[in-house]
Amino acid sequence: MPFPRIHIRSMDTRWGSCLPQKAIITLNRHLLEMPVSCIDMIIENVKTVALRRFA
C-alpha cells in the first residue's frame, strides 16, 4: 500500500475509515480532542483494516 493521504472531516458514526485502493485514510475531526494514545490506537486500527483489504 502506498503512503496514504490523510483526510480530516466530521463523521457521525466512525472514528476513521480507509480507502486502500485510493490510499486515503479519513479520520474524524473529533479525534483531535482525544488523548494522543486514543488517536494512535484509532490510526493503527484503520491501518490494519486497510492492509487487510488491500491484501
N, C-alpha and C positions, 0 to 999 in steps of 0.2 A: 504494500500500500504506500503510495507517495505521501510525502509530508502533507497533512491535511490543512485546509484553510479553516479558521475558527470564526464562527459567527456567533454573536450575542444578540438575543432577542427575547421578548416577553413570551413565555409559554404558559398555558393554563394547566396542563396536566403532566408535564415531564420536566425533569431536571436537565435532560440533554438528549440528543439524538444524533444519528450519523447517517451519512450517505457515502458508503465506501466507494461506489462506482464513480462518484464525483469528487472524492477526497474532501468532504466537508463534514466538520463536526459543529453542531449547533448547541449552544449552552444557554440555559435560562438566565436572564439578567438578574434574577433574584439570588443566584448563587454568589453574586458579588457581596451580599450582605452576610454570607455564611463564613464560619471559620475556615482557614486555609486547609485544614485536614479534611473537611467535608468536600471542598472543591476538588482536592486531589483524588478522593475516593470516587466522585462522580466522573471525573475525566478518565480515570483508569477503567471504570466500568464501561463508559462509552467506547473507549479504545478497544477493549476486549470484544465487545459486540461487533465493532467494525471489522476487526480481524477475523472473527468467525464468519461473518457474512461475506468477506472478501475471499476467504479460502475456498 
